[in-house]
Amino acid sequence: MALLEVSGLSVAFGGVAALRGVSMHLEDGEAVAVLGANGAGKSTLLRAIMGRAPVTEGAVRFNGEDVTRVPTDGLVARGVSLCPEGRQLFPAMSVEDNLLLGAYLARGREARGRLHSIYERFPWLRERRGELAGAFSGGEQQMIAIGRALMAAPRLLLMDEPSSGLSPVAISGIRDILRQVRETGTVILLVEQNVQLAVDMSKRCYVLNRGSIEGEGPTSELVQDPALADAYIGGGGEGADAY
């Protein structure tokens, strides 16, 4: 049984289709990438999985349960967490307070135990836990955002464009962190435009274009397919990811 199964998923905003019959699955232990140009529908797909976009058709199943209409907090409680594009930290709050927001469904000792685990993984965050999140570089903020998402103790981590706007050095650091997360057994669904990061992180990927799946298969093979290259580098429709 797949940990995550998306079947015939369609999403529309004001009558405009953003996703059209998208189907995909993730097994335990996998890291799977979704490639696509701006406007292909990638962020909309993650928001639909998290209950934050209006599904018009199809279904989302997590761990065998139909969660299509489950609200976001219910999905977090079941073990799904999203690290959003652009990080979306609270810059005027401390690092520690930003992290604790990721464990808002946990209580007292459990939340502190998760915080300890994050500090073990990111020792520099412990040292700077009292500093304002807005004072950090883009790459450092991305690591804080990943830490916040991991505070929910997810079985499935949804990553939305973690390399966006970052330097090659920062992307290398993000790659190392995501590899560590993958090795702990957390399943990762990675939405990304950085083809090399997708190849490094995933053995299997889907190519999304104009709201539809254009191809699926081994990541290293799909990114070499000239017939699909336009879909994940230069193609895609306008506006779907703007919603």
URBELJO-V56900 format. One record per residue. RES is the residue in three letters. SS is DSSP state (@ for helix, = for strand, . for the rest). Layout:
BEGIN
res=RES ss=SS
res=RES ss=SS
END
This chain:
BEGIN
res=MET ss=.
res=ALA ss=.
res=LEU ss=.
res=LEU ss==
res=GLU ss==
res=VAL ss==
res=SER ss==
res=GLY ss==
res=LEU ss==
res=SER ss==
res=VAL ss==
res=ALA ss==
res=PHE ss==
res=GLY ss=.
res=GLY ss=.
res=VAL ss==
res=ALA ss==
res=ALA ss==
res=LEU ss==
res=ARG ss==
res=GLY ss==
res=VAL ss==
res=SER ss==
res=MET ss==
res=HIS ss==
res=LEU ss==
res=GLU ss=.
res=ASP ss=.
res=GLY ss=.
res=GLU ss=.
res=ALA ss==
res=VAL ss==
res=ALA ss==
res=VAL ss==
res=LEU ss==
res=GLY ss=.
res=ALA ss=.
res=ASN ss=.
res=GLY ss=.
res=ALA ss=.
res=GLY ss=.
res=LYS ss=@
res=SER ss=@
res=THR ss=@
res=LEU ss=@
res=LEU ss=@
res=ARG ss=@
res=ALA ss=@
res=ILE ss=@
res=MET ss=.
res=GLY ss=.
res=ARG ss=.
res=ALA ss=.
res=PRO ss=.
res=VAL ss==
res=THR ss==
res=GLU ss==
res=GLY ss==
res=ALA ss==
res=VAL ss==
res=ARG ss==
res=PHE ss==
res=ASN ss=.
res=GLY ss=.
res=GLU ss==
res=ASP ss==
res=VAL ss=.
res=THR ss=.
res=ARG ss=.
res=VAL ss=.
res=PRO ss=.
res=THR ss=@
res=ASP ss=@
res=GLY ss=@
res=LEU ss=@
res=VAL ss=@
res=ALA ss=@
res=ARG ss=@
res=GLY ss=.
res=VAL ss==
res=SER ss==
res=LEU ss==
res=CYS ss==
res=PRO ss=.
res=GLU ss=.
res=GLY ss=.
res=ARG ss=.
res=GLN ss=.
res=LEU ss=.
res=PHE ss=.
res=PRO ss=.
res=ALA ss=.
res=MET ss=.
res=SER ss==
res=VAL ss=@
res=GLU ss=@
res=ASP ss=@
res=ASN ss=@
res=LEU ss=@
res=LEU ss=@
res=LEU ss=@
res=GLY ss=.
res=ALA ss=.
res=TYR ss=.
res=LEU ss=.
res=ALA ss=.
res=ARG ss=.
res=GLY ss=@
res=ARG ss=@
res=GLU ss=@
res=ALA ss=@
res=ARG ss=@
res=GLY ss=@
res=ARG ss=@
res=LEU ss=@
res=HIS ss=@
res=SER ss=@
res=ILE ss=@
res=TYR ss=@
res=GLU ss=@
res=ARG ss=@
res=PHE ss=.
res=PRO ss=@
res=TRP ss=@
res=LEU ss=@
res=ARG ss=@
res=GLU ss=@
res=ARG ss=.
res=ARG ss=.
res=GLY ss=.
res=GLU ss=.
res=LEU ss==
res=ALA ss=@
res=GLY ss=@
res=ALA ss=@
res=PHE ss=.
res=SER ss=.
res=GLY ss=@
res=GLY ss=@
res=GLU ss=@
res=GLN ss=@
res=GLN ss=@
res=MET ss=@
res=ILE ss=@
res=ALA ss=@
res=ILE ss=@
res=GLY ss=@
res=ARG ss=@
res=ALA ss=@
res=LEU ss=@
res=MET ss=.
res=ALA ss=.
res=ALA ss=.
res=PRO ss=.
res=ARG ss=.
res=LEU ss==
res=LEU ss==
res=LEU ss==
res=MET ss==
res=ASP ss==
res=GLU ss=.
res=PRO ss=.
res=SER ss=.
res=SER ss=.
res=GLY ss=.
res=LEU ss=.
res=SER ss=.
res=PRO ss=@
res=VAL ss=@
res=ALA ss=@
res=ILE ss=@
res=SER ss=@
res=GLY ss=@
res=ILE ss=@
res=ARG ss=@
res=ASP ss=@
res=ILE ss=@
res=LEU ss=@
res=ARG ss=@
res=GLN ss=@
res=VAL ss=@
res=ARG ss=@
res=GLU ss=@
res=THR ss=.
res=GLY ss=.
res=THR ss=.
res=VAL ss==
res=ILE ss==
res=LEU ss==
res=LEU ss==
res=VAL ss==
res=GLU ss==
res=GLN ss=.
res=ASN ss=.
res=VAL ss=@
res=GLN ss=@
res=LEU ss=@
res=ALA ss=@
res=VAL ss=@
res=ASP ss=@
res=MET ss=@
res=SER ss=.
res=LYS ss=.
res=ARG ss==
res=CYS ss==
res=TYR ss==
res=VAL ss==
res=LEU ss==
res=ASN ss==
res=ARG ss=.
res=GLY ss=.
res=SER ss==
res=ILE ss==
res=GLU ss==
res=GLY ss==
res=GLU ss==
res=GLY ss==
res=PRO ss==
res=THR ss=@
res=SER ss=@
res=GLU ss=@
res=LEU ss=@
res=VAL ss=.
res=GLN ss=.
res=ASP ss=.
res=PRO ss=@
res=ALA ss=@
res=LEU ss=@
res=ALA ss=@
res=ASP ss=@
res=ALA ss=@
res=TYR ss=@
res=ILE ss=@
res=GLY ss=@
res=GLY ss=.
res=GLY ss=.
res=GLY ss=.
res=GLU ss=.
res=GLY ss=.
res=ALA ss=@
res=ASP ss=@
res=ALA ss=@
res=TYR ss=.
END
